[in-house]
Amino acid sequence: MKLRLDPSRESWMRVAETRAVMKALCTGGGDARFVGGAVRNALLGLHVHDIDIATPLLPDEVVRRLKACRIRAIPTGIEHGTVTAVVGGRSFEITTLRRDVETDGRHAVVAFSDSWKEDASRRDFTINALYASPDGEVFDYFKGLADLGARKIRFIGDPVARIREDYLRILRLFRFHAWYGHGALNEQALRAAQAERAGLGRLSGERIQKELLRLLEAESPCATLRVMAQTGILQEIIPGEAHLESLERLVAIDNLENDALLRLVALLQRESGVAATVGERLKLSGADRDRVVDLVGAREEISPGMPLRALRKLLYHLGAHRVRDRIFLRWSEDPNVSQDKGWRDLLEVAESWIIPEFPLSGRDVLAAGIPAGPRVGAILSQIEADWIESDFAADRISLLGRLDAIAQTSSN
């Protein structure tokens, strides 16, 4: 008996947008199947994010059929057989069955095919080479169902050959193991990844970034990262010895919905130049680079039992988000679990304290009779500093009194 997904229980299969795309592809002798992550996740009972579709139809015919059904067709990678269908605000990546003609470790030249097994044979892992028809019948050409049941990540065919087709598959091996694997990594796959790790240097930073951050988002990525470090693969991506113990503690304590960037910082050496090196290697966005540089270079004293007024001062100067990041990082560096309550107390203050707004402005200084110029800012900064040192206790009236006293002294 063949395994089937039940469309009545799989909302992603039965929604109008999905049915419209499959109807366009399958009407009049066409054929199409769901493939990859959607099928894998559905079989595991996990949420389905992206919906990829495979078809023997040639790209031009895919576009023609979609347009005939008034579905927007975008030729996102048409030279490789990929068309993106957009309907009702949802996107579906549709790819013609294909085989690799030539690969260089980064890119592939493909030829279109009408063989489902041939298409499956060019995919990376057995659990990603599962297909499902619109009515839910599952097609498995390389024992992917058995591997999925055993939570094993196994290459299709020779691991070395598959890695040399695209060196990103080294990182995908570890990412998929962190998300879906149980137990030890497949020995053949691990040996191949270690032997071919120098090929990671041929990949763009953007591709490496995507895989590494997705790995770090896994519920428990530490065991996988430890294997990467032991095999020298992690060192190909980030400089220096990774702080795996800090990451393990951060994973155990964080409640940030698996903040991949904060986890990345926990791994890094707190040395000058490390943040810039990582930002450039991974081609991080400007905002992400700024966050990494800020945290790697952070030197503020934060510890359980610190005076709350000192914490509030930090919150005022840095903002809640930056202080929260620092608390988590310092906490991850503290092996003393008896201090956990103290760290949680700091975190609670950082998340709940409403940062006050300084009650005065430059207009108040001018109104007090101070002439426009650099002295306006200097006086304002002086009063603000005193206000901060008072633990923000003085109200606007008190501060205006302080301003008047300074103005009178200046006029004498």
C-alpha positions as CSV (number, residue, x, y, z in Angstrom):
1,M,0.0,0.0,0.0
2,K,1.4,3.4,-1.0
3,L,1.8,6.2,1.5
4,R,-0.5,9.1,1.1
5,L,-0.9,12.6,2.6
6,D,-4.4,13.5,3.3
7,P,-5.3,16.8,1.6
8,S,-8.2,17.2,3.9
9,R,-5.8,17.4,6.8
10,E,-3.1,19.4,5.0
11,S,-4.3,23.0,4.8
12,W,-1.4,24.0,2.5
13,M,-2.7,21.4,-0.1
14,R,-6.3,22.4,0.0
15,V,-6.2,26.2,0.0
16,A,-7.6,27.8,-3.1
17,E,-4.2,29.3,-4.2
18,T,-2.5,25.9,-4.2
19,R,-5.4,24.2,-5.9
20,A,-5.5,26.9,-8.6
21,V,-1.8,26.5,-9.4
22,M,-2.0,22.7,-9.5
23,K,-5.2,22.8,-11.7
24,A,-3.4,25.1,-14.2
25,L,-0.5,22.7,-14.4
26,C,-2.4,19.4,-14.5
27,T,-5.4,20.2,-16.7
28,G,-5.3,18.8,-20.3
29,G,-2.7,16.1,-19.8
30,G,-0.3,18.1,-17.6
31,D,1.4,16.7,-14.6
32,A,2.8,18.2,-11.4
33,R,3.8,17.1,-7.9
34,F,4.8,18.8,-4.7
35,V,8.4,18.2,-3.9
36,G,11.0,18.7,-1.2
37,G,10.4,20.6,2.1
38,A,6.6,20.8,1.9
39,V,6.4,17.0,1.5
40,R,9.1,16.3,4.1
41,N,7.6,18.7,6.7
42,A,4.0,17.4,6.1
43,L,5.2,13.8,6.7
44,L,6.9,14.9,9.9
45,G,3.8,16.8,11.1
46,L,5.6,20.1,10.9
47,H,4.5,23.5,9.6
48,V,4.9,23.8,5.8
49,H,6.4,27.1,4.8
50,D,7.4,27.2,1.1
51,I,5.6,25.1,-1.5
52,D,7.8,23.9,-4.3
53,I,6.3,22.1,-7.3
54,A,8.0,19.9,-10.0
55,T,6.6,19.2,-13.4
56,P,7.7,17.6,-16.7
57,L,6.2,20.7,-18.5
58,L,8.8,22.9,-20.1
59,P,9.1,26.4,-18.6
60,D,7.4,28.2,-21.6
61,E,4.5,25.9,-21.2
62,V,4.3,26.5,-17.5
63,V,4.2,30.2,-18.1
64,R,1.5,29.8,-20.8
65,R,-0.7,27.7,-18.6
66,L,-0.4,30.0,-15.6
67,K,-1.2,33.1,-17.7
68,A,-4.1,31.3,-19.3
69,C,-5.5,30.9,-15.7
70,R,-4.8,34.5,-14.9
71,I,-2.0,33.6,-12.5
72,R,1.0,35.8,-12.4
73,A,4.1,34.0,-13.7
74,I,7.6,35.4,-12.9
75,P,10.6,33.8,-14.7
76,T,12.8,33.8,-11.6
77,G,15.2,31.2,-12.9
78,I,13.9,30.2,-16.2
79,E,17.3,29.2,-17.7
80,H,17.3,26.5,-14.9
81,G,13.6,25.7,-15.5
82,T,12.2,27.7,-12.6
83,V,9.1,29.9,-12.7
84,T,7.4,31.5,-9.7
85,A,3.6,31.6,-9.7
86,V,2.0,34.2,-7.6
87,V,-1.7,34.0,-6.7
88,G,-3.6,35.5,-3.8
89,G,-0.4,36.9,-2.3
90,R,1.2,33.4,-2.1
91,S,4.3,32.3,-4.1
92,F,4.9,28.8,-5.6
93,E,8.2,27.9,-7.1
94,I,7.6,25.6,-10.1
95,T,10.6,23.8,-11.7
96,T,10.8,21.6,-14.7
97,L,12.2,18.1,-14.2
98,R,15.9,18.3,-15.0
99,R,19.3,16.6,-14.9
100,D,22.8,18.2,-14.4
101,V,24.9,18.4,-17.5
102,E,27.8,20.3,-15.9
103,T,28.7,21.6,-12.4
104,D,31.6,23.6,-11.0
105,G,30.9,23.5,-7.3
106,R,28.7,26.6,-7.3
107,H,26.5,26.6,-10.4
108,A,25.1,23.9,-12.7
109,V,24.2,23.6,-16.3
110,V,21.0,21.6,-16.6
111,A,19.0,19.8,-19.3
112,F,15.3,19.3,-19.0
113,S,13.9,15.8,-18.5
114,D,10.6,13.9,-18.3
115,S,11.9,11.4,-15.7
116,W,10.9,11.9,-12.1
117,K,13.6,9.6,-10.9
118,E,16.2,11.4,-12.9
119,D,15.1,14.7,-11.3
120,A,15.1,13.1,-7.8
121,S,18.7,11.8,-8.4
122,R,20.1,15.3,-8.7
123,R,18.7,16.5,-5.4
124,D,20.9,16.5,-2.3
125,F,19.4,14.4,0.4
126,T,17.0,11.5,0.3
127,I,14.5,13.3,2.6
128,N,14.4,16.2,0.1
129,A,13.7,13.9,-2.8
130,L,10.1,13.0,-1.8
131,Y,7.3,14.0,-4.2
132,A,3.5,14.1,-3.6
133,S,0.7,14.2,-6.2
134,P,-2.2,16.7,-5.8
135,D,-4.3,13.9,-4.2
136,G,-1.5,13.1,-1.7
137,E,0.2,10.0,-3.1
138,V,3.9,10.0,-2.1
139,F,6.7,9.0,-4.4
140,D,10.0,7.9,-3.0
141,Y,12.9,6.9,-5.3
142,F,15.8,6.7,-2.9
143,K,14.5,5.4,0.4
144,G,13.8,8.8,1.7
145,L,10.8,7.7,3.7
146,A,13.0,5.2,5.7
147,D,15.6,7.9,6.3
148,L,12.9,10.3,7.4
149,G,11.5,7.8,9.9
150,A,15.0,7.2,11.3
151,R,15.8,10.9,11.2
152,K,18.9,10.3,9.1
153,I,20.3,12.8,6.7
154,R,21.8,10.8,3.8
155,F,23.2,12.0,0.4
156,I,21.7,10.6,-2.7
157,G,24.5,8.7,-4.4
158,D,28.2,9.3,-3.7
159,P,28.6,12.1,-1.0
160,V,31.9,13.4,-2.5
161,A,30.4,13.7,-5.9
162,R,27.3,15.4,-4.6
163,I,29.3,17.9,-2.6
164,R,31.6,18.7,-5.5
165,E,28.5,19.6,-7.5
166,D,27.7,22.4,-5.0
167,Y,29.9,22.9,-2.0
168,L,27.0,24.6,-0.1
169,R,25.8,21.0,0.5
170,I,28.5,20.7,3.2
171,L,26.6,23.3,5.2
172,R,23.2,22.0,4.2
173,L,24.3,18.6,5.6
174,F,24.8,20.1,9.1
175,R,21.8,22.4,8.8
176,F,19.4,19.6,8.0
177,H,20.9,17.4,10.7
178,A,20.4,20.2,13.3
179,W,16.8,20.5,12.2
180,Y,15.7,17.0,11.3
181,G,18.4,14.5,12.3
182,H,18.8,12.4,15.4
183,G,21.9,10.7,16.7
184,A,25.3,10.7,14.9
185,L,25.7,12.1,11.4
186,N,26.0,9.7,8.6
187,E,29.6,8.6,8.5
188,Q,30.1,8.7,4.8
189,A,28.6,12.1,4.5
190,L,30.7,13.5,7.4
191,R,33.9,12.1,5.9
192,A,33.1,13.6,2.6
193,A,32.2,17.0,4.1
194,Q,35.5,17.1,6.1
195,A,37.6,16.1,3.1
196,E,36.0,18.7,0.8
197,R,35.7,21.6,3.4
198,A,38.2,23.8,1.5
199,G,35.5,24.1,-1.2
200,L,33.5,26.4,1.1
201,G,36.0,29.1,0.2
202,R,34.5,29.1,-3.3
203,L,31.0,30.1,-2.1
204,S,29.6,33.5,-1.8
205,G,29.1,35.0,1.6
206,E,25.4,35.4,1.1
207,R,24.9,31.7,0.5
208,I,27.0,30.8,3.6
209,Q,25.2,33.3,5.7
210,K,21.8,31.9,4.9
211,E,22.8,28.3,5.8
212,L,24.7,29.2,8.9
213,L,21.9,31.4,10.3
214,R,19.3,28.8,9.5
215,L,21.4,26.2,11.4
216,L,21.7,28.5,14.4
217,E,17.9,28.9,14.4
218,A,17.5,25.2,15.1
219,E,16.1,24.3,18.5
220,S,19.3,22.6,19.6
221,P,22.2,23.4,17.2
222,C,25.1,22.9,19.6
223,A,25.8,19.2,19.0
224,T,25.9,19.7,15.3
225,L,28.2,22.8,15.6
226,R,30.5,20.8,17.9
227,V,31.0,18.3,15.1
228,M,31.6,21.1,12.6
229,A,34.3,22.4,14.9
230,Q,35.9,19.0,15.5
231,T,36.2,18.4,11.7
232,G,37.6,21.9,11.0
233,I,34.5,22.9,9.0
234,L,33.3,25.7,11.4
235,Q,36.8,27.3,11.2
236,E,36.3,27.7,7.4
237,I,33.4,30.0,8.2
238,I,34.2,32.0,11.4
239,P,37.6,33.0,12.7
240,G,39.2,31.6,15.8
241,E,38.1,29.0,18.3
242,A,34.3,29.0,18.6
243,H,32.9,29.6,22.1
244,L,30.6,26.5,22.0
245,E,30.1,26.5,25.8
246,S,28.7,30.0,25.8
247,L,26.4,29.1,22.9
248,E,25.2,26.0,24.8
249,R,24.3,28.2,27.8
250,L,22.6,30.8,25.6
251,V,20.5,28.1,23.9
252,A,19.5,26.8,27.3
253,I,18.5,30.2,28.6
254,D,17.3,32.4,25.7
255,N,13.7,33.1,25.0
256,L,14.3,35.0,21.8
257,E,12.7,32.6,19.4
258,N,16.1,31.3,18.6
259,D,17.8,34.6,17.7
260,A,20.4,33.4,15.1
261,L,22.5,36.6,15.1
262,L,22.8,36.7,18.9
263,R,23.8,33.0,18.9
264,L,26.4,33.8,16.2
265,V,27.9,36.5,18.5
266,A,28.0,34.0,21.4
267,L,30.3,31.8,19.3
268,L,32.7,34.6,18.4
269,Q,36.0,35.6,20.0
270,R,35.6,39.1,21.7
271,E,38.7,40.4,19.8
272,S,39.2,43.5,17.7
273,G,38.6,42.9,14.0
274,V,36.6,39.7,14.5
275,A,33.2,41.3,14.0
276,A,34.4,43.1,10.8
277,T,35.8,39.9,9.5
278,V,32.6,37.9,10.1
279,G,30.4,40.7,8.7
280,E,32.4,40.8,5.5
281,R,32.8,37.0,5.2
282,L,29.0,36.5,5.6
283,K,28.0,39.6,3.8
284,L,25.7,40.6,6.6
285,S,23.3,43.5,6.1
286,G,24.3,46.9,7.5
287,A,22.0,46.6,10.4
288,D,23.2,43.0,11.3
289,R,26.8,44.1,10.9
290,D,26.2,47.0,13.3
291,R,24.6,44.7,15.8
292,V,27.5,42.2,15.6
293,V,30.2,44.9,15.9
294,D,28.3,46.5,18.8
295,L,28.0,43.3,20.8
296,V,31.5,41.9,20.1
297,G,33.0,45.2,21.2
298,A,30.7,45.6,24.3
299,R,32.6,46.1,27.5
300,E,30.0,47.4,29.9
301,E,30.0,45.8,33.4
302,I,26.8,43.8,33.8
303,S,26.3,41.2,36.5
304,P,23.7,39.9,38.9
305,G,23.3,42.1,41.9
306,M,24.5,45.2,40.2
307,P,22.8,48.4,41.4
308,L,19.5,48.9,39.6
309,R,20.3,52.6,39.1
310,A,23.4,51.5,37.1
311,L,21.3,49.2,35.0
312,R,18.8,52.0,34.4
313,K,21.6,54.2,33.4
314,L,22.7,51.7,30.8
315,L,19.2,51.3,29.5
316,Y,18.9,55.1,29.1
317,H,22.1,55.3,27.1
318,L,21.9,52.1,25.1
319,G,18.2,51.3,24.8
320,A,16.3,48.2,25.9
321,H,17.2,46.0,23.0
322,R,21.0,46.5,23.2
323,V,21.0,46.0,27.0
324,R,18.9,42.9,26.6
325,D,21.4,41.5,24.1
326,R,24.2,42.3,26.5
327,I,22.5,40.6,29.5
328,F,22.0,37.4,27.5
329,L,25.6,37.4,26.3
330,R,27.1,38.0,29.8
331,W,24.7,35.4,31.2
332,S,25.9,32.9,28.6
333,E,29.5,33.5,29.7
334,D,28.6,32.8,33.4
335,P,29.0,29.0,34.2
336,N,27.5,29.6,37.7
337,V,23.9,28.4,37.4
338,S,23.2,29.6,41.0
339,Q,23.3,33.1,39.5
340,D,20.4,32.4,37.0
341,K,17.8,34.2,39.2
342,G,20.0,37.3,39.3
343,W,20.3,37.3,35.6
344,R,16.6,36.9,35.2
345,D,16.0,39.8,37.5
346,L,18.2,42.0,35.4
347,L,16.4,40.8,32.3
348,E,13.0,41.6,33.8
349,V,14.1,45.2,34.6
350,A,15.4,45.6,31.0
351,E,12.1,44.4,29.5
352,S,9.8,46.2,31.8
353,W,11.4,49.6,32.8
354,I,10.0,52.5,30.7
355,I,12.9,54.6,29.7
356,P,12.1,58.2,30.6
357,E,12.5,61.1,28.2
358,F,14.7,64.0,29.3
359,P,12.2,66.8,30.3
360,L,14.2,69.7,28.9
361,S,15.2,70.8,25.4
362,G,17.4,73.5,23.8
363,R,14.4,75.8,23.6
364,D,14.2,75.8,27.4
365,V,17.9,76.8,27.6
366,L,17.3,79.7,25.1
367,A,14.2,80.8,27.1
368,A,16.4,81.0,30.2
369,G,18.4,83.7,28.5
370,I,21.4,81.7,27.3
371,P,22.5,83.0,23.8
372,A,22.4,80.5,20.9
373,G,25.6,78.7,20.4
374,P,27.7,75.8,21.7
375,R,27.0,76.7,25.3
376,V,23.3,75.7,24.9
377,G,24.2,72.1,24.2
378,A,26.9,72.1,27.0
379,I,24.4,73.3,29.6
380,L,21.8,70.9,28.4
381,S,24.2,68.0,28.6
382,Q,25.4,69.1,32.1
383,I,21.8,69.1,33.4
384,E,21.0,65.8,31.7
385,A,24.1,64.2,33.3
386,D,23.0,65.4,36.7
387,W,19.4,64.1,36.1
388,I,20.8,60.7,35.1
389,E,23.0,60.5,38.2
390,S,19.9,61.3,40.3
391,D,18.4,58.1,38.9
392,F,16.0,60.2,36.8
393,A,14.3,61.5,40.0
394,A,14.2,65.2,39.2
395,D,11.0,66.4,37.4
396,R,10.8,69.2,34.9
397,I,10.1,71.9,37.4
398,S,13.2,70.9,39.4
399,L,15.3,70.9,36.3
400,L,14.1,74.3,35.2
401,G,15.1,75.6,38.6
402,R,18.6,74.1,38.0
403,L,18.7,75.7,34.6
404,D,17.7,79.1,36.0
405,A,20.5,78.9,38.6
406,I,23.0,78.1,35.8
407,A,21.7,81.0,33.7
408,Q,21.9,83.5,36.6
409,T,25.5,82.4,37.3
410,S,26.4,82.8,33.7
411,S,25.0,86.3,33.5
412,N,26.9,87.5,36.6
